[in-house]
């Protein structure tokens, strides 16, 4: 058991840098935030261009071709 505790080491973080985030971390978070905002705006633009319904519009009964009849010119 003592060997396991010795292998684990000191898990109490302390020192002059404890609790400080690096500026690189902030930069990465800001890049992810900007990317997310741009993706949402792009997705909204694509969604607005979609048709109201994907169902095909119903044709008038006389416009449908009836079997056995030739279309008139």
Backbone as a chain_set.jsonl record, in Angstrom:
{"seq": "XXXXXXXXXXXXXXXXXXXXXXXXXXXXXXXXXXXXXXXXXXXXXXXXXXXXXXXXXXXXXXXXXXXXXXXXX", "coords": {"N": [[0.826, -1.194, 0.0], [1.952, 1.219, 0.728], [3.746, 1.576, -1.308], [2.087, 2.17, -3.435], [1.077, 4.638, -2.689], [3.412, 6.129, -2.699], [4.01, 6.012, -5.407], [1.989, 7.491, -6.471], [2.605, 10.086, -5.927], [2.88, 13.607, -5.205], [-0.152, 15.027, -4.987], [-1.12, 17.494, -4.407], [-1.528, 20.42, -5.776], [0.578, 23.141, -5.869], [2.318, 26.204, -5.724], [4.005, 28.884, -7.499], [2.668, 29.167, -9.924], [0.174, 28.06, -9.675], [-3.256, 28.004, -10.323], [-3.278, 29.949, -12.251], [-4.172, 30.809, -15.501], [-3.038, 30.238, -18.814], [-2.28, 32.692, -21.361], [-2.531, 31.582, -23.857], [-4.484, 29.621, -23.572], [-6.787, 31.207, -23.2], [-6.844, 32.434, -25.691], [-7.354, 30.228, -27.354], [-9.908, 29.476, -26.448], [-11.353, 31.765, -27.179], [-11.072, 31.625, -29.983], [-12.513, 29.25, -30.493], [-15.055, 30.08, -29.666], [-15.606, 32.165, -31.499], [-15.561, 30.668, -33.88], [-17.765, 28.989, -33.406], [-19.861, 30.846, -33.343], [-19.78, 31.801, -35.997], [-20.389, 29.431, -37.379], [-23.03, 28.949, -36.489], [-24.355, 31.193, -37.526], [-24.024, 30.707, -40.266], [-25.412, 28.297, -40.523], [-28.015, 29.145, -39.896], [-28.51, 30.783, -42.091], [-28.562, 28.874, -44.157], [-30.741, 27.344, -43.352], [-32.827, 29.156, -43.619], [-33.062, 29.271, -46.353], [-34.292, 26.947, -47.041], [-37.1, 25.13, -48.409], [-40.593, 25.606, -47.466], [-41.926, 23.197, -47.236], [-41.148, 19.813, -48.019], [-42.779, 18.299, -49.47], [-44.179, 17.367, -52.59], [-45.88, 19.64, -54.727], [-49.401, 19.374, -55.16], [-50.836, 18.417, -58.213], [-53.169, 19.796, -60.593], [-56.227, 18.023, -61.309], [-56.908, 17.756, -64.062], [-54.545, 18.288, -65.278], [-52.985, 16.129, -64.839], [-51.736, 13.248, -66.407], [-53.815, 10.976, -68.032], [-54.201, 7.453, -68.174], [-54.244, 5.759, -71.299], [-55.113, 7.863, -72.871], [-54.065, 10.205, -75.292], [-51.833, 12.899, -75.021], [-52.955, 16.156, -75.782], [-51.982, 18.359, -78.39]], "CA": [[0.0, 0.0, 0.0], [2.847, 2.366, 0.792], [4.344, 1.75, -2.632], [1.083, 2.828, -4.258], [1.038, 6.04, -2.286], [4.643, 6.767, -3.167], [3.945, 6.119, -6.868], [1.011, 8.512, -6.818], [3.275, 11.38, -5.865], [2.222, 14.714, -4.5], [-1.297, 15.491, -5.767], [-1.535, 18.81, -3.952], [-0.862, 21.419, -6.607], [0.924, 24.378, -5.184], [3.462, 26.851, -6.333], [3.727, 30.236, -7.988], [1.826, 29.167, -11.12], [-1.094, 27.389, -9.412], [-4.457, 28.819, -10.47], [-3.144, 30.928, -13.328], [-4.382, 30.262, -16.844], [-2.114, 30.852, -19.766], [-2.945, 33.485, -22.396], [-2.819, 30.699, -24.978], [-5.783, 29.004, -23.286], [-7.802, 32.219, -23.484], [-6.864, 32.607, -27.143], [-8.025, 29.051, -27.932], [-11.325, 29.573, -26.114], [-11.934, 32.814, -28.022], [-11.17, 31.095, -31.346], [-13.631, 28.306, -30.522], [-16.28, 30.861, -29.561], [-15.81, 32.84, -32.787], [-15.918, 29.623, -34.838], [-19.136, 28.55, -33.125], [-20.777, 31.915, -33.774], [-19.819, 31.799, -37.461], [-21.116, 28.238, -37.822], [-24.461, 29.148, -36.211], [-24.869, 32.157, -38.508], [-24.076, 30.037, -41.553], [-26.494, 27.317, -40.47], [-29.275, 29.884, -39.971], [-28.686, 31.203, -43.486], [-28.947, 27.711, -44.948], [-32.089, 26.929, -42.948], [-33.789, 30.122, -44.173], [-33.226, 29.005, -47.782], [-35.021, 25.696, -47.258], [-38.521, 25.34, -48.704], [-41.492, 25.406, -46.34], [-42.241, 21.777, -47.153], [-40.491, 19.027, -49.04], [-43.816, 17.594, -50.212], [-44.373, 17.899, -53.938], [-47.194, 20.28, -54.828], [-50.422, 18.573, -55.833], [-51.174, 18.952, -59.536], [-54.598, 19.843, -60.888], [-56.626, 16.727, -61.866], [-56.891, 17.724, -65.528], [-53.169, 18.387, -65.741], [-52.38, 14.816, -64.735], [-51.924, 12.441, -67.6], [-54.68, 9.814, -67.788], [-53.771, 6.339, -69.0], [-55.102, 5.471, -72.451], [-55.378, 9.067, -73.653], [-52.89, 10.887, -75.799], [-51.858, 14.329, -74.698], [-53.32, 17.019, -76.92], [-50.956, 19.357, -78.733]], "C": [[0.869, 1.256, 0.0], [3.502, 2.642, -0.558], [3.381, 2.47, -3.573], [1.003, 4.311, -3.937], [2.28, 6.788, -2.749], [4.627, 6.966, -4.677], [2.99, 7.22, -7.296], [1.627, 9.904, -6.778], [2.464, 12.395, -5.095], [1.098, 15.255, -5.378], [-1.804, 16.852, -5.325], [-0.825, 19.855, -4.799], [-0.609, 22.695, -5.804], [2.126, 24.966, -5.894], [3.059, 28.189, -6.894], [2.771, 30.263, -9.185], [0.456, 28.531, -10.885], [-2.259, 28.369, -9.533], [-4.376, 29.856, -11.569], [-3.338, 30.232, -14.671], [-3.432, 30.965, -17.809], [-2.892, 31.681, -20.787], [-3.286, 32.639, -23.629], [-4.169, 30.007, -24.791], [-6.926, 29.952, -23.586], [-7.956, 32.412, -24.988], [-7.61, 31.444, -27.813], [-9.52, 29.093, -27.655], [-12.007, 30.632, -26.982], [-12.074, 32.352, -29.473], [-12.336, 30.116, -31.48], [-14.973, 29.042, -30.467], [-16.603, 31.562, -30.878], [-16.213, 31.824, -33.862], [-17.345, 29.143, -34.653], [-20.146, 29.587, -33.598], [-20.89, 31.933, -35.298], [-20.576, 30.585, -38.001], [-22.622, 28.376, -37.6], [-25.065, 30.123, -37.22], [-25.0, 31.515, -39.886], [-25.228, 29.036, -41.602], [-27.848, 28.013, -40.564], [-29.54, 30.353, -41.395], [-29.128, 30.055, -44.371], [-30.371, 27.265, -44.616], [-33.135, 27.876, -43.531], [-34.044, 29.872, -45.652], [-33.983, 27.711, -48.073], [-36.48, 25.993, -47.606], [-39.362, 25.076, -47.46], [-41.779, 23.93, -46.123], [-41.51, 21.055, -48.274], [-41.5, 18.184, -49.824], [-43.953, 18.227, -51.589], [-45.755, 18.523, -54.024], [-48.158, 19.391, -55.606], [-50.773, 19.232, -57.164], [-52.685, 18.952, -59.708], [-54.993, 18.521, -61.552], [-56.569, 16.679, -63.395], [-55.474, 17.816, -66.083], [-52.455, 17.037, -65.661], [-52.696, 14.016, -65.99], [-52.746, 11.216, -67.253], [-54.222, 8.679, -68.684], [-54.772, 6.076, -70.139], [-55.398, 6.681, -73.316], [-54.05, 9.671, -74.093], [-52.949, 12.346, -75.387], [-52.132, 15.151, -75.947], [-52.228, 18.054, -77.139], [-51.552, 20.722, -78.773]], "O": [[0.542, 2.241, -0.662], [3.776, 3.79, -0.907], [3.798, 3.277, -4.403], [0.875, 5.14, -4.838], [2.2, 7.95, -3.146], [5.158, 7.955, -5.182], [3.158, 7.816, -8.361], [1.209, 10.795, -7.517], [1.487, 12.063, -4.423], [1.364, 15.876, -6.407], [-2.828, 17.317, -5.827], [0.349, 20.146, -4.571], [-1.506, 23.231, -5.153], [2.858, 24.259, -6.589], [1.901, 28.592, -6.781], [2.128, 31.284, -9.431], [-0.351, 28.468, -11.813], [-2.247, 29.435, -8.918], [-5.344, 30.583, -11.79], [-2.736, 29.192, -14.936], [-3.079, 32.13, -17.629], [-4.059, 31.389, -21.048], [-4.227, 32.953, -24.358], [-4.913, 29.83, -25.756], [-7.932, 29.545, -24.167], [-9.071, 32.538, -25.494], [-8.402, 31.657, -28.731], [-10.319, 28.777, -28.537], [-13.118, 30.414, -27.465], [-13.075, 32.649, -30.124], [-13.065, 30.151, -32.472], [-15.919, 28.657, -31.154], [-17.752, 31.552, -31.321], [-17.107, 32.094, -34.664], [-18.058, 28.914, -35.63], [-21.17, 29.24, -34.186], [-21.992, 32.069, -35.832], [-21.322, 30.701, -38.974], [-23.407, 27.956, -38.449], [-26.171, 29.898, -37.713], [-25.978, 31.755, -40.594], [-25.934, 28.942, -42.606], [-28.744, 27.517, -41.247], [-30.682, 30.322, -41.854], [-29.976, 30.235, -45.244], [-31.119, 26.857, -45.504], [-34.223, 27.435, -43.902], [-35.111, 30.214, -46.163], [-34.28, 27.415, -49.23], [-37.035, 26.993, -47.151], [-38.917, 24.413, -46.522], [-41.865, 23.462, -44.988], [-41.281, 21.617, -49.346], [-41.123, 17.443, -50.732], [-43.858, 19.445, -51.746], [-46.708, 17.992, -53.454], [-47.779, 18.744, -56.582], [-50.981, 20.443, -57.237], [-53.394, 18.195, -59.045], [-54.189, 17.945, -62.285], [-56.211, 15.646, -63.96], [-55.234, 17.459, -67.237], [-51.444, 16.824, -66.331], [-53.789, 14.107, -66.55], [-52.432, 10.496, -66.305], [-53.886, 8.913, -69.845], [-55.985, 6.164, -69.951], [-55.903, 6.515, -74.426], [-53.058, 9.647, -73.365], [-54.018, 12.955, -75.408], [-51.607, 14.872, -77.025], [-51.63, 18.557, -76.188], [-50.848, 21.695, -79.044]]}, "num_chains": 1, "name": "protein.A"}
